[in-house]
């Protein structure tokens, strides 16, 4: 057993296409036999060199949850597949809750990964173990809760407070009941980056509003509990809430489905534009531009510009945003007018945490 922690696998192979130009050489007939021998030697040498360099290139992506979440995973896969189209590597998936014992670097057929891409802050400890086991393999942790230590590790985190602050302002100015709900995956720092900014935005504009916060689970299981998210949404509605901010990964779909059946209830989603799931219910979505971030991080590896260390990105650098549903486009100018305020709040928040 390699590692005891929760882990799907897609793969696609890289083939380097070698292009060469042949020159026409005019030669005297007596020289041909000797030249043929020399050419054969040269060609054999070339074939040998190409066989060393022209191996399959493999990226292993490791995550918790299910694709088709219309959020975190789907957006991450879009970025990875864009990089794959450009660089041609094979993708191997490890869905860690189903394959906890899979080797994260070596594929079952003995191919070594050129990069291990790990998704989600709940995977921090796992990423540390992988880097310790394979210190020479580049590892990128997307949405890191803490930096991963190692000479070939890169930890990318998002400051969600600015975009969530704008969502809070929007919610405070939309609610008709004065009660707003917040559903989080778990009580953890990666979720607090959302909820803290959101609540600050609510109270900035409407300090008398009541905010009800509930977490789905005590661990990462909260990412895959859509039925429970629906139950909590209905419970919040019964307590007077008419808008819920849902920071729940794949569980968010359950909250949206429940809200569709509740008159006057609206949802602010996360990770990707979730208005496609319910245009009349989802007002806006606080997003990480995961597709862009994942693409650039993976592309850097294959361009030879991989940089170990840490990166933290937020609203000002374009790593995060709030997307307003076109059905509620009248809200967009109002949100845009508060953008600089949100950027400043995020900067202050970052300073206080450093």
C-alpha positions in Angstrom: 0.0 0.0 0.0 1.6 3.3 -1.1 -0.3 5.9 0.9 -3.2 5.7 3.2 -5.3 8.7 2.2 -8.3 9.1 0.0 -7.4 9.2 -4.6 -9.2 8.6 -11.1 -7.0 8.3 -13.9 -7.1 9.6 -17.5 -4.1 9.5 -19.6 -2.9 10.6 -23.0 0.6 10.2 -24.4 3.0 12.7 -25.7 4.7 12.1 -29.0 7.4 14.4 -30.1 7.2 15.0 -33.7 10.6 15.2 -35.3 10.9 17.1 -38.5 14.1 17.3 -40.5 15.1 18.6 -43.9 16.9 16.3 -46.3 19.6 17.9 -48.4 20.4 16.5 -51.9 24.0 15.5 -52.0 25.8 14.9 -55.3 28.7 12.5 -55.0 31.1 10.5 -57.0 30.2 6.8 -57.4 33.3 5.3 -55.8 32.5 7.1 -52.5 29.0 5.7 -52.2 29.7 2.5 -50.3 31.8 4.2 -47.6 29.2 7.0 -47.3 26.4 4.5 -47.0 28.2 2.9 -44.0 28.7 6.3 -42.4 25.1 7.2 -43.0 23.9 4.0 -41.5 26.0 4.6 -38.4 24.7 8.1 -38.1 21.1 7.0 -38.5 21.5 4.3 -35.9 22.9 6.9 -33.6 20.0 9.3 -34.3 17.5 6.5 -33.7 19.2 5.7 -30.4 19.1 9.3 -29.3 15.4 9.7 -30.3 14.4 6.6 -28.4 15.8 8.1 -25.2 14.1 11.5 -25.7 10.9 10.4 -27.4 9.2 8.7 -24.4 5.7 9.1 -23.4 5.1 12.1 -21.1 2.6 11.6 -18.4 0.7 14.0 -16.1 -1.1 12.4 -13.1 -4.0 14.4 -11.7 -5.3 13.4 -8.2 -8.5 14.7 -6.7 -11.4 14.0 -4.4 -15.0 14.2 -5.7 -16.7 13.5 -9.0 -16.2 15.2 -12.4 -19.4 16.9 -13.6 -19.6 19.1 -10.6 -20.0 22.3 -12.7 -17.4 23.8 -10.5 -13.9 23.1 -9.1 -13.1 19.8 -10.9 -14.7 20.6 -14.2 -12.9 24.0 -14.4 -9.6 22.4 -13.4 -10.0 19.7 -16.1 -10.7 22.3 -18.7 -7.3 23.9 -18.0 -5.5 20.5 -18.0 -7.1 19.4 -21.2 -6.1 22.8 -22.9 -2.5 22.1 -21.9 -2.8 18.6 -23.2 -4.0 19.8 -26.6 -0.9 22.0 -26.7 1.7 19.7 -25.4 0.3 16.2 -26.2 0.9 14.5 -22.9 -1.0 11.6 -21.4 -3.4 12.3 -18.5 -3.8 9.7 -15.8 -6.5 10.3 -13.2 -6.6 9.1 -9.6 -9.9 9.7 -7.9 -8.5 9.2 -4.5 -11.5 8.1 -2.6 -11.9 5.2 -5.0 -8.2 4.4 -5.5 -6.4 5.3 -2.2 -3.5 2.9 -2.8 -2.6 3.9 -6.3 1.0 5.0 -6.8 0.8 8.7 -7.6 3.9 8.8 -9.8 4.3 5.4 -11.4 1.5 4.2 -13.6 0.4 0.5 -13.6 2.3 0.0 -16.8 5.5 1.4 -15.4 5.5 4.9 -16.9 6.8 7.6 -14.5 4.8 10.8 -14.3 6.5 14.0 -15.5 4.2 16.0 -13.3 1.8 15.2 -10.4 -1.1 17.7 -10.2 -3.1 17.5 -7.0 -6.3 19.4 -6.5 -7.7 20.8 -3.3 -6.5 22.0 0.1 -7.8 18.9 1.8 -5.0 17.1 -0.1 -2.1 19.0 1.6 -1.0 16.1 3.8 -1.2 13.7 0.8 0.9 16.1 -1.3 3.6 16.2 1.4 3.8 12.4 1.4 4.1 12.3 -2.4 6.9 14.8 -2.4 8.8 13.0 0.3 8.4 9.7 -1.5 9.3 11.2 -4.9 11.5 14.3 -4.3 12.6 14.5 -8.0 9.1 14.6 -9.4 7.5 18.0 -9.9 4.3 18.3 -7.8 1.8 21.1 -8.1 -0.9 21.5 -5.4 -3.8 23.7 -6.7 -5.9 25.5 -4.0 -3.4 24.6 -1.3 -4.3 25.2 2.3 -0.6 25.2 3.4 2.6 25.3 1.4 4.0 21.9 0.4 7.6 21.5 1.4 10.0 20.1 -1.1 12.6 21.0 -3.7 10.1 20.2 -6.6 6.8 21.3 -5.1 4.7 24.3 -6.0 1.7 25.3 -3.9 -0.9 27.6 -5.5 -3.6 29.1 -3.3 -6.4 31.5 -3.9 -7.5 34.5 -1.8 -11.2 34.3 -2.2 -12.0 37.1 0.3 -12.3 39.9 -2.3 -14.6 38.2 -4.7 -16.7 36.8 -1.8 -16.8 40.3 -0.3 -18.5 41.5 -3.5 -20.9 38.5 -3.2 -21.7 39.6 0.3 -22.5 43.1 -0.8 -24.7 41.8 -3.5 -26.6 39.5 -1.0 -27.0 42.3 1.5 -28.7 44.4 -1.2 -30.9 41.6 -2.5 -32.4 40.0 0.5 -36.0 40.9 1.3 -36.1 39.1 4.6 -32.9 40.2 6.2 -31.8 36.6 6.7 -29.0 35.1 4.6 -27.6 31.5 4.8 -24.0 30.2 4.3 -23.3 26.5 3.6 -19.7 25.4 3.8 -18.1 22.1 3.1 -16.2 22.0 6.4 -14.9 24.4 9.1 -11.5 24.8 7.4 -9.2 27.7 6.3 -9.8 27.1 2.6 -13.5 27.6 3.2 -13.0 30.6 5.6 -11.4 32.5 2.7 -14.9 32.5 1.2 -17.1 32.8 4.2 -15.0 35.5 5.9 -15.1 37.8 2.9 -18.8 37.2 2.3 -19.9 38.0 5.8 -17.7 41.1 5.8 -19.4 42.3 2.6 -22.9 41.6 4.1 -22.2 43.5 7.3 -20.4 46.3 5.4 -23.7 47.3 3.7 -26.3 45.9 6.1 -25.0 45.4 9.6 -28.3 44.2 11.0 -28.7 41.3 8.7 -28.8 37.8 10.3 -26.3 35.3 8.8 -26.9 31.6 9.4 -23.8 29.4 8.8 -23.8 25.6 8.6 -21.0 23.2 7.6 -21.8 19.9 5.8 -19.2 17.8 7.5 -16.1 17.7 9.7 -13.9 16.7 6.7 -13.7 16.6 2.9 -16.8 14.3 2.8 -18.7 17.6 2.6 -17.7 17.9 -1.0 -19.9 15.0 -2.0 -23.1 15.5 0.0 -25.6 17.1 -2.3 -28.7 15.6 -0.6 -27.6 17.1 2.8 -26.9 20.5 1.2 -30.5 20.4 -0.1 -31.8 19.6 3.4 -29.9 22.5 4.9 -31.1 24.9 2.2 -34.7 24.0 3.0 -34.0 24.4 6.8 -32.5 27.8 6.2 -35.5 28.8 4.2 -37.8 27.8 7.0 -35.8 30.1 9.3 -36.4 33.0 6.9 -33.4 33.0 4.6 -34.1 34.0 1.0 -30.5 33.8 -0.3 -27.8 31.2 0.5 -24.1 31.4 -0.3 -23.1 27.8 -1.1 -19.4 27.0 -0.7 -19.7 23.2 -1.1 -18.1 21.9 -4.3 -20.1 19.1 -5.8 -22.6 19.4 -3.0 -23.7 22.7 -4.3 -26.0 21.1 -6.9 -28.2 19.8 -4.1 -28.7 23.3 -2.7 -29.6 24.7 -6.1 -32.1 21.9 -6.8 -33.7 22.5 -3.4 -33.8 26.3 -3.9 -35.6 25.9 -7.2 -38.7 24.6 -5.3 -38.6 27.4 -2.7 -40.4 30.6 -3.7 -38.2 33.7 -3.5 -35.0 31.7 -2.7 -31.8 32.5 -4.5 -28.3 31.0 -4.5 -24.8 32.4 -4.9 -22.6 29.6 -6.1 -18.8 29.1 -6.3 -16.0 27.7 -8.5 -17.6 28.1 -11.9 -20.6 30.0 -13.4 -23.4 27.9 -11.9 -26.2 29.9 -13.4 -26.4 27.3 -16.2 -27.8 24.9 -13.6 -30.7 27.2 -12.7 -30.9 30.6 -14.5 -33.8 31.8 -12.3 -32.2 30.7 -9.0 -28.4 31.3 -9.2 -27.8 35.0 -9.0 -24.1 35.0 -9.2 -21.0 32.8 -8.7 -17.8 33.4 -6.9 -15.2 31.7 -9.1 -11.6 30.7 -9.1 -10.3 31.0 -12.7 -9.0 27.4 -12.3 -8.9 26.7 -16.0 -6.5 29.5 -16.6 -4.4 28.8 -13.5 -4.1 25.1 -14.2 -3.3 25.6 -17.8 -0.5 28.1 -17.1 1.0 26.0 -14.2 1.1 22.8 -16.3 2.4 24.7 -19.4 5.3 26.1 -17.4 6.4 22.6 -16.6 6.5 21.5 -20.2 8.1 24.8 -21.3 10.9 24.3 -18.8 9.9 27.2 -16.6 8.5 25.3 -13.6 9.2 27.3 -10.4 9.0 25.5 -7.1 7.6 27.5 -4.2 4.3 29.3 -3.5 1.9 31.5 -5.3 -1.2 33.2 -3.9 -3.6 34.9 -6.3 -6.9 36.8 -5.9 -9.2 39.4 -7.3 -6.6 42.0 -8.4 -4.4 39.5 -10.3 -7.4 37.9 -12.0 -7.2 34.6 -10.2 -10.7 35.1 -8.8 -13.9 36.9 -9.9 -17.6 37.2 -9.4 -19.8 36.3 -12.4 -23.3 37.8 -12.4 -26.0 35.7 -14.0 -27.1 37.6 -17.2 -30.7 37.2 -16.0 -29.7 39.6 -13.2 -27.5 41.8 -15.3 -28.9 45.0 -13.7 -26.8 44.1 -10.7 -23.5 44.1 -12.6 -22.9 47.9 -12.6 -23.5 48.0 -8.9 -20.9 45.2 -8.2 -18.4 46.8 -10.6 -18.7 50.1 -8.7 -17.4 48.3 -5.6 -14.5 46.4 -7.2 -11.8 48.7 -6.0 -13.2 48.5 -2.5 -13.0 44.7 -2.6 -9.4 44.7 -3.9 -8.4 47.0 -1.0 -10.2 44.8 1.5 -8.4 41.7 0.1 -5.0 43.4 0.3 -5.6 44.4 3.9 -6.7 40.9 4.7 -3.6 39.5 3.1 -1.4 41.8 5.1 -3.1 40.8 8.4 -2.5 37.1 7.6 1.1 37.5 6.8 
